[in-house]
Amino acid sequence: MSNSILVSAFIGGVQKSGTRSISNYFRHHKNISVHCKKEGHFFDVDKNFTNNIPLSSAIDRYHSDFEINSSTKILCDISPDYIFRQNAVKRVHKYNPNANWVILLRNPIQRAYSAWNMEVNRKTESLSFEEALNAELAGNSKSRSHDRFQYINRSRYYPQLLNLWKYFPSSQCHIFSAELIWKNPGKALIQILTSMNIKPLDINNYEHSHKGSYSSSLSKDAHDTLVNNLHFELYELPTLLKWKENPWVQDI
């Protein structure tokens, strides 16, 4: 593949907000090429870069993971960790400052609980949700230094968006409620694809997938801890983003 053809669309987050379902839908669209791997994870891997400039061998491998034919109009990287890992956003900007971003935001309380549940199912998390939240607030120990354990910080969307806007103008950043997509996928997907200058595909190709199974419900103590620490995201951010309604208030 020629290096002159750049990836120009990034579904960069957030984790546990339905990016897998978007990926499956996009993979059925004849005008969109998504990487063959489940997730891109190129710009958040340090070994691919020197001083945030991609190694030529690494960028060639990255580009080769996209299949192109005569119908391909856009290359799309779907990596839900990008927006949280600040260097990834900076590297994307160096790679393609004209790229468009699509960011899905889920109720931050439900996102945090879902992320913890995912790590439990992966056998990487041994603490209860309440214990995990308290450990994070106290400053995770060295054994919990991986950002998979930052359940609260990953749900603090505003600092992540500020970093995104630092490199990309708001006109290139399209931010949607995950709940809107689940409730009305037809309307939401038209908006997403329109932002990418791509004609929408039949909505029948969209299915909300990768739903986790929970062994217990969210406790009141954990819920209250999250409300106290995510107050801005819950109550102020939807207004700042000029959403017509706050999709999370009814769940608080």
C-alpha positions in Angstrom: 0.0 0.0 0.0 1.3 3.5 -0.8 2.2 5.7 2.1 0.5 8.5 0.3 -2.9 6.9 1.4 -3.3 7.8 5.0 -5.7 6.6 7.7 -8.0 9.5 8.0 -10.7 8.3 10.4 -10.2 7.3 14.0 -12.8 5.8 16.4 -10.6 6.6 19.4 -12.7 5.8 22.4 -13.9 5.5 24.9 -13.3 2.0 26.2 -16.5 0.0 26.9 -18.7 2.4 24.9 -19.6 0.3 21.9 -16.6 0.7 19.6 -16.7 -3.0 18.8 -20.2 -2.7 17.4 -19.2 0.3 15.3 -16.2 -1.7 14.0 -18.4 -4.7 13.0 -20.8 -2.3 11.1 -17.9 -0.5 9.4 -16.4 -3.8 8.2 -19.6 -4.4 6.2 -19.3 -1.0 4.5 -17.8 -1.1 1.0 -16.4 2.4 1.2 -14.6 1.9 4.5 -11.5 -0.2 5.2 -10.9 -1.1 8.8 -7.6 -2.8 9.8 -7.7 -6.6 9.7 -6.8 -6.8 13.4 -9.6 -6.5 16.0 -8.2 -3.1 17.1 -5.6 -0.9 15.5 -3.4 -0.1 18.5 -0.5 1.4 16.5 -0.3 4.9 17.9 -0.3 3.8 21.5 2.6 1.4 21.2 5.9 3.1 22.1 8.1 0.7 20.2 6.5 1.9 16.9 8.0 5.4 17.4 11.1 7.4 18.0 10.4 10.9 19.3 6.7 10.3 18.3 7.8 9.8 14.7 6.8 6.3 13.4 9.5 3.9 12.4 9.3 3.3 8.6 9.1 -0.5 9.1 6.3 -0.1 11.7 4.2 2.3 9.6 4.6 0.0 6.6 3.2 -2.9 8.7 0.4 -0.7 10.0 -0.6 0.3 6.5 -0.4 -3.2 5.2 -3.2 -4.3 7.6 -5.7 -2.3 5.6 -7.3 -3.9 2.5 -8.0 -1.6 -0.4 -10.1 -2.0 -3.5 -11.7 0.3 -6.1 -14.6 1.1 -3.7 -12.4 2.1 -0.8 -12.8 5.8 0.1 -11.5 5.9 3.7 -9.2 4.0 6.0 -10.4 3.8 9.6 -8.5 2.9 12.8 -10.7 1.7 15.7 -8.8 1.7 19.0 -10.8 2.7 22.1 -7.7 3.4 24.1 -6.3 6.2 21.9 -8.2 9.1 23.6 -7.0 8.1 27.1 -3.4 7.6 26.1 -2.4 11.2 25.4 0.7 10.4 23.3 -1.5 8.5 20.9 -3.5 11.6 20.0 -0.2 13.6 19.6 1.2 10.9 17.3 -2.0 10.8 15.2 -1.7 14.5 14.7 1.9 14.2 13.5 0.8 11.4 11.2 -2.3 13.1 9.8 -3.4 16.5 11.2 -6.4 16.4 8.9 -7.8 13.2 10.4 -11.3 13.0 11.8 -12.2 11.6 15.1 -15.3 9.8 16.3 -15.6 9.5 20.1 -18.4 7.6 21.8 -19.1 8.5 25.4 -21.0 6.2 27.7 -22.5 7.0 31.1 -19.2 7.3 33.0 -20.5 5.3 36.0 -21.6 2.4 33.9 -18.4 2.6 31.8 -16.2 2.3 34.9 -18.2 -0.7 36.2 -18.2 -2.4 32.8 -14.4 -1.9 32.6 -13.9 -3.5 36.0 -16.2 -6.4 35.1 -14.2 -6.9 31.9 -10.9 -7.2 33.8 -12.6 -9.6 36.3 -13.7 -11.8 33.4 -10.2 -11.6 32.0 -8.8 -12.8 35.3 -6.6 -9.6 35.6 -8.6 -8.0 38.4 -8.8 -9.6 41.9 -10.3 -6.7 43.9 -13.9 -6.0 44.4 -15.2 -2.9 42.5 -15.3 -0.9 45.8 -11.7 -2.0 46.6 -10.5 -1.2 43.1 -12.0 2.3 43.3 -10.5 3.0 46.7 -7.1 1.7 45.5 -7.2 4.0 42.5 -8.2 7.0 44.6 -5.4 6.2 47.1 -2.9 5.9 44.2 -2.6 2.5 42.7 0.4 0.4 43.9 3.1 -0.6 41.4 1.4 -3.9 40.8 -1.7 -1.9 39.6 0.3 0.7 37.5 -1.2 -0.5 34.2 -3.9 1.9 32.9 -6.5 -0.9 32.8 -7.0 -0.3 36.5 -7.8 3.4 36.1 -11.5 3.0 36.1 -12.3 6.5 37.4 -9.7 8.3 35.3 -10.8 6.6 32.1 -14.3 7.9 32.9 -13.1 11.5 33.4 -13.9 12.4 29.8 -13.3 16.1 29.9 -9.5 16.1 30.4 -9.3 13.5 27.6 -11.3 15.7 25.3 -9.3 18.8 26.2 -6.2 16.9 25.0 -7.9 15.9 21.8 -9.0 19.5 21.1 -5.4 20.6 21.8 -4.3 18.9 18.6 -7.5 18.7 16.5 -10.2 21.4 16.0 -13.7 20.6 17.1 -14.8 20.5 13.5 -12.7 17.3 13.2 -13.9 15.8 16.5 -17.4 14.2 16.4 -18.6 13.2 19.9 -21.6 11.0 20.4 -23.5 9.4 23.3 -23.1 5.7 23.2 -26.6 5.4 24.6 -28.0 7.4 21.6 -26.4 4.8 19.3 -27.9 1.9 21.2 -31.3 3.5 21.4 -31.5 4.8 17.8 -28.7 3.3 15.8 -30.1 4.5 12.5 -30.0 8.2 13.4 -26.7 8.0 15.1 -24.9 6.0 12.4 -26.2 8.5 9.7 -24.6 11.3 11.8 -21.3 9.4 12.3 -21.0 8.5 8.6 -22.0 11.9 7.5 -19.2 13.4 9.6 -16.9 11.1 7.7 -18.4 12.1 4.3 -19.5 8.5 3.8 -22.9 7.3 2.6 -24.7 5.3 5.3 -25.1 1.6 4.9 -28.3 -0.4 5.6 -28.9 -0.3 9.4 -29.6 -4.0 9.4 -25.8 -4.5 9.4 -25.6 -2.9 12.9 -25.8 -5.0 16.0 -24.9 -4.0 19.5 -22.3 -6.7 20.4 -19.8 -7.6 23.1 -22.2 -7.2 26.0 -20.6 -8.3 29.2 -22.2 -10.6 31.8 -22.2 -9.4 35.4 -22.1 -11.6 38.5 -23.4 -8.8 40.8 -25.0 -5.4 40.6 -23.3 -2.1 41.3 -23.3 -1.3 45.0 -24.6 2.0 46.4 -21.2 2.8 48.0 -19.4 2.3 44.6 -22.2 4.3 42.9 -21.9 7.2 45.3 -18.1 7.2 45.0 -18.3 7.5 41.3 -21.0 10.2 41.4 -18.7 12.3 43.7 -15.7 11.8 41.4 -17.4 12.2 38.1 -19.8 15.0 38.8 -18.6 17.2 35.9 -18.9 14.4 33.3 -22.4 13.5 34.6 -23.9 16.9 34.9 -21.9 19.4 33.0 -20.2 17.8 30.0 -23.4 17.0 28.0 -24.3 20.7 28.1 -20.8 21.7 27.1 -21.0 19.3 24.1 -24.3 20.9 23.2 -26.2 17.6 23.3 -29.9 18.1 23.2 -30.4 16.1 26.3 -28.3 14.5 29.0 -28.6 10.7 28.4 -27.1 9.9 31.8 -29.3 11.8 34.3 -32.0 9.2 34.4 -29.4 6.6 35.4 -27.8 8.6 38.2 
